[in-house]
């Protein structure tokens, strides 16, 4: 193995793209667990209120310093807020009311594929050789886990209105990842996160008010409060900040491959919290995913952006 590749593979920087899928796997499990007692827009809005409270003490200074950059790139900030904060999370929570966890995991695994396809179609990115093979192999690993090692299960999948909504969330997140490439190198990522969340409230508050007007109210129990606290800190602040830094360091397509780890971590969380069992197909899928990610990250085949040259 090339020494530089070995160094990158074992580098602590890889935590930037390994921890976000762990936190996001918890997001799916938590969102599904409280879907009957907390309406989707309530969950989405107050999750980001908590996130802003957590991040603002660290983001305020860089936000004040970079506000001219925000004005210069105002439409980029709006696109990032709409796609990554408003659309992705809200659509996921709405979709989880109408689809199964297995279908949601399968649809979620399309994000790296969508990133690659949209990158080639709209951003003139190219995938070649080993990277393409790694993308396909990691996707196969996801299918092995979701199908429980039985390909007949994939044929039996039926897609509902909820699945379409979840798929639209995946499309939004793919564009979010690709648009992150355009963030100026000198824009502080913590400040950017604060700006994204603050901008998102312009859209989330009216959606929440409409939900309230329709008679959908949350049941505030210890479970729902703890769920909201988790969502506000781990999938919102820590995962997004790490993912933003990961895209800047590794590039959109390669960082996006970490999404394939969400069903892997989902299985682990299910074993820990739901007393489910591990099976041989879990190991087979995990091996395929990890090898695929390793191969896709081995060679830098995507033209570097200004961020990636840092």
Secondary structure, 3 states (H helix, E strand, C coil): CCHHHHHHHHCHHHHHHHHHHHHHHHHHHHHHHCCCCCCHHHHHHHHHHHHHHHHHHHHHHHHHHCHHHHHHCHHHHHHHHHHHHHHHHHHHHHHCCCCCHHHHHHHHCCHHHHHHHHHHHHCCCCCCHHHHHHHHHHHHHHHHHHCCCCCHHHHHCCCCHHHHHHHHHHHHHHHHHHHHHHCCCCCCHHHHHHHHHHHHHHHHHHHHHHHHHCCCCCCCCHHHHHHHHHHHHHHHHHHHHHHHHHHHHHCHHHHHHHHHHHHHHHHHHHHHHHCCCCCHHHHHHHHHHHHHHHHHHHCCCCCCCCCCCC
